[in-house]
Amino acid sequence: MRVVRSTDLVEREKRWHWCFDLSQVSLKREGQRDVDS
């Protein structure tokens, strides 16, 4: 059970970091759009 839980936590961490990276990239794109316009 512990192994399953730990791997599940790792997957959650990866997903969270992936979503965070996506949000950061989208924020940068929005900023570039503001500068262009």
NUGUZA-44002 format. One record per residue (C-alpha): residue in one letter; x, y, z. Coordinates in pm, 1 decimal, always signed. Last residue first. Layout:
N
+------+----------+----------+----------+
! type !        x !        y !        z !
+------+----------+----------+----------+
!    A !        X !        Y !        Z !
...
+------+----------+----------+----------+
END
This chain:
37
+------+----------+----------+----------+
! type !        x !        y !        z !
+------+----------+----------+----------+
!    S !    -76.7 !  +4552.2 !  -2861.8 !
!    D !   +260.2 !  +4375.5 !  -2879.4 !
!    V !   +333.5 !  +4437.9 !  -2509.3 !
!    D !     -6.8 !  +4309.0 !  -2400.8 !
!    R !    +36.4 !  +4001.5 !  -2619.1 !
!    Q !   +380.1 !  +3938.1 !  -2469.0 !
!    G !   +226.6 !  +3947.1 !  -2120.5 !
!    E !    -44.6 !  +3701.3 !  -2223.1 !
!    R !   +223.8 !  +3470.1 !  -2360.3 !
!    K !   +418.3 !  +3491.7 !  -2033.0 !
!    L !   +102.6 !  +3406.2 !  -1838.1 !
!    S !    +37.7 !  +3109.8 !  -2068.3 !
!    V !   +391.3 !  +2984.5 !  -2003.7 !
!    Q !   +349.6 !  +3019.3 !  -1626.1 !
!    S !    +13.1 !  +2840.7 !  -1638.5 !
!    L !   +165.0 !  +2554.0 !  -1836.2 !
!    D !   +457.2 !  +2526.5 !  -1592.5 !
!    F !   +212.0 !  +2512.0 !  -1300.7 !
!    C !     +7.2 !  +2242.5 !  -1476.3 !
!    W !   +323.0 !  +2034.9 !  -1531.4 !
!    H !   +437.3 !  +2093.9 !  -1171.9 !
!    W !    +98.7 !  +1978.0 !  -1041.9 !
!    R !    +91.4 !  +1677.0 !  -1272.5 !
!    K !   +443.3 !  +1574.0 !  -1170.3 !
!    E !   +358.8 !  +1615.3 !   -800.6 !
!    R !    +39.9 !  +1411.2 !   -844.1 !
!    E !   +236.6 !  +1136.4 !  -1017.6 !
!    V !   +487.2 !  +1138.4 !   -730.1 !
!    L !   +202.1 !  +1114.0 !   -479.0 !
!    D !    +56.9 !   +817.3 !   -664.1 !
!    T !   +401.1 !   +654.8 !   -659.3 !
!    S !   +416.1 !   +704.9 !   -282.1 !
!    R !    +64.1 !   +571.7 !   -228.5 !
!    V !   +123.3 !   +259.7 !   -437.4 !
!    V !   +448.7 !   +190.9 !   -252.1 !
!    R !   +281.3 !   +240.0 !    +85.8 !
!    M !     +0.0 !     +0.0 !     +0.0 !
+------+----------+----------+----------+
END
